[in-house]
Amino acid sequence: MCLIVVALGASPRYPLLVAANRDEQHARPTARAAWWSDRPEIFGGRDLTAGGTWLAVDRRGRFAAVTNIRDTGRRAGLRSRGALVTDFLAGTESAARCAARVVENGAAFGAFNLLVYDGDKLHFASNRSPAAALGRGVHAYSNAPAGEEWPKTETASAGVERVLTQPFAIEPLFDLLADRNGFGPPEEVYRRAHFVVGPVYGTRCSTVLALDDTGRLTFAERSFDSSGRLVDDVTQTFSLVR
């Protein structure tokens, strides 16, 4: 199951930190993180089946990320949830306006949690719980509705809090995302382990975003195969365009 933790305004060195794992079917075609040829202002990986993405940023420092909510009753014909991220980054609306719009139109998608950041404000939106403005601090989401804590969101939040006291964040955040200490039946592993290993479904990539106090953003992403072995490593650092 996916995991995303955002630390907003919680560190003087890093106004924004994001640590996320994307869990997905290994057979689903995916493009590595890069500047998009059709949207050159957007950087991130891409789902080659539906064309959207699970997490990306733009040159202004806006970012968005989506997780699905486990829903066995998903209807056919719904739009890809990855379009929620793409639509926000391809536009200019505020995070607050995007969150409100997404809630209004949420029935067109499967169950989701969406985070959008417009360079100033961070907002949460979902079609299973109310939208909310997220203030300074650490916020964690997985594949449960807002307000339903899983062990992995609790341990990941605590881990990010510890990272905030360290002078550098990127490698410690990757270490946190690599935690495979789930145990018990598969359902318990999904709820506990930050990193999921499986032959059919598991953690496809780990992503760290770090916006520093000079206005430079680093997007680092590591991709893995079905055995959990590192197969790709991408790092892009750029100054924000205001």
C-alpha positions, 0 to 999 in steps of 0.5 A: 500500500502507498505511503506519503509523508509531508513536512510543511514548515517544520524545519528551518533548513527545509520548508517542504519535505516529502517522502513517499512510496508508490506501491503498484502492480509490477506489470503496470508500465511506468516511465522513470522520473523526468521532465515531461515532453508534452508538459515541460514544466512538470517533473515526475514519473508517469503511468503509461497506461492512463498517462497520469502520475502518482506524484510530481512537481513543477518548476514553480515548486508546486507539487501534488500526490495521490493515493488510492483508498482501498475500495472493493466496489470500484465501478468501471468507467471511472477516470484515472486518479493520476489525472488529479495530479496532472490537472493541478500541475498543468493549471494555475489554480490555488491548492484551496480551489483545487481541493474544493473542485476535486471534492465537487467532482470526486464521483468521477474517480475511484476512492482517493486521497489527494495532496496539493501544494501551491508553493504556499498552502497545502490542502487535502482532498478526497471523495471519502472525507472532507477537504482540509487545509493542512498547516505547519507540521507532519502529515501522513497518508496511506490507503485508508480514509483520512482519520484512519491511522495505519501503523505505517503512517504512525511510524513514518510520521515519527521517523520524519519528525526525527529526520527534521533534527538532522542537518541533511534529510534526503538519505535519512528519508530514503532509509525510512522509506526502505523499512520492510519490517512488516510481519504477519498475514499479507494484510498486516504487512500492507498496513505496517511495512513502509516498503512492500516486497511481492512478486506481483504487487509491491513498492515500485519506487521511493521518492523524496522531495526536499525544498531548501531555504535557498529556493532549490528543490531536489527531486530524488527517486529510486525504483525497484523490481519485484524482489525489492532490488534497486534498478534505477536512481534519478535525482534532479535539482533546480531553482524555483521559477516564481 
